[in-house]
Amino acid sequence: MSKHDGFLHIYSQFQWHDSAHIIGNEEALRRLRDAIDHALENGSAHTEAYTSDGEGFLTIVVKAEEKTINALTMPYQDEVAKGQGGPSSKMEPWDLEKVQEVERKARE
């Protein structure tokens, strides 16, 4: 089975209370499940997937404490909704040390 068998689309919420969507074929969803299981046990994990146009990307999964989650910017797409985090909500997910570590390891 080639890596290109894992097709996955992840759509975040547009605004508050909107649905988020994870849509993928069986291979990609199994890889995502395995990455989540690994992150639950070890703190972080990643899986490689592809969008339907063939562009590859990493999906990084991090187990985080509530304090860390509360410090993150809101994940909404709409600019109005993005700004609704608290005054300390300035951290982007890629600023997390665990995310940076996973990205470094994935590039090796």
C-alpha positions as CSV (number, residue, x, y, z in Angstrom):
1,M,0.0,0.0,0.0
2,S,1.5,3.4,-1.0
3,K,1.4,6.5,1.1
4,H,-0.9,8.1,-1.4
5,D,-3.6,5.7,-0.3
6,G,-4.4,7.9,2.7
7,F,-6.6,10.7,1.5
8,L,-7.8,13.0,4.3
9,H,-9.6,16.4,4.4
10,I,-9.8,18.3,7.7
11,Y,-12.2,21.3,7.8
12,S,-12.2,23.5,10.9
13,Q,-15.2,25.4,12.2
14,F,-16.1,28.6,10.4
15,Q,-17.6,30.2,13.5
16,W,-18.7,29.3,17.0
17,H,-21.0,26.2,17.2
18,D,-20.4,25.2,13.6
19,S,-19.4,21.6,12.9
20,A,-15.9,20.5,12.2
21,H,-15.4,17.8,9.6
22,I,-12.8,15.0,9.2
23,I,-13.4,13.2,5.9
24,G,-11.1,10.5,4.7
25,N,-10.8,7.1,3.1
26,E,-10.4,4.1,5.3
27,E,-6.6,4.1,5.2
28,A,-6.3,7.7,6.2
29,L,-8.8,7.4,9.0
30,R,-7.0,4.3,10.4
31,R,-3.7,6.2,10.3
32,L,-5.3,9.1,12.1
33,R,-6.8,6.8,14.7
34,D,-3.4,5.2,15.2
35,A,-1.8,8.6,15.7
36,I,-4.4,9.6,18.2
37,D,-3.8,6.3,20.1
38,H,-0.1,7.0,20.1
39,A,-0.5,10.5,21.3
40,L,-2.7,9.4,24.2
41,E,0.1,7.0,25.3
42,N,3.1,9.1,24.4
43,G,2.0,12.8,24.3
44,S,2.3,13.4,20.6
45,A,2.3,11.7,17.2
46,H,1.9,12.5,13.5
47,T,0.6,10.8,10.4
48,E,1.1,11.7,6.7
49,A,-2.0,12.1,4.5
50,Y,-2.9,13.6,1.1
51,T,-5.7,15.8,-0.1
52,S,-7.6,14.7,-3.1
53,D,-5.3,16.9,-5.3
54,G,-2.3,14.8,-4.2
55,E,-0.8,17.4,-1.9
56,G,0.8,15.7,1.1
57,F,0.7,17.1,4.7
58,L,1.4,16.1,8.2
59,T,-1.5,15.8,10.7
60,I,0.1,16.4,14.1
61,V,-1.8,15.1,17.2
62,V,-0.8,16.5,20.6
63,K,-2.2,15.6,24.0
64,A,-2.2,18.9,26.0
65,E,-3.3,20.1,29.4
66,E,-6.2,22.5,29.7
67,K,-3.9,25.4,30.5
68,T,-2.1,25.0,27.2
69,I,-5.3,24.6,25.3
70,N,-6.7,27.8,26.8
71,A,-3.6,29.7,25.8
72,L,-4.0,28.8,22.1
73,T,-5.7,31.0,19.5
74,M,-9.2,30.0,18.5
75,P,-9.2,27.5,15.6
76,Y,-12.1,29.2,13.7
77,Q,-11.7,30.3,10.1
78,D,-13.8,33.4,10.3
79,E,-11.7,36.4,11.5
80,V,-14.5,37.6,13.7
81,A,-14.6,34.3,15.6
82,K,-10.8,33.9,15.7
83,G,-10.5,37.0,17.9
84,Q,-12.8,35.6,20.6
85,G,-10.0,34.0,22.7
86,G,-9.0,35.5,26.0
87,P,-6.3,38.1,26.2
88,S,-3.7,35.4,26.8
89,S,-4.8,33.4,23.7
90,K,-2.0,34.4,21.5
91,M,-0.2,31.1,21.1
92,E,-0.4,29.4,17.7
93,P,-0.4,25.6,17.7
94,W,2.9,25.5,15.8
95,D,4.5,27.4,18.7
96,L,4.0,24.4,21.0
97,E,7.2,22.6,21.8
98,K,5.6,19.2,21.3
99,V,4.5,20.3,17.8
100,Q,7.9,21.5,16.9
101,E,9.5,18.3,18.1
102,V,7.1,16.1,16.0
103,E,7.8,18.2,12.9
104,R,11.6,17.9,13.5
105,K,11.3,14.1,13.8
106,A,9.0,13.8,10.8
107,R,11.6,15.6,8.6
108,E,14.4,13.2,9.6
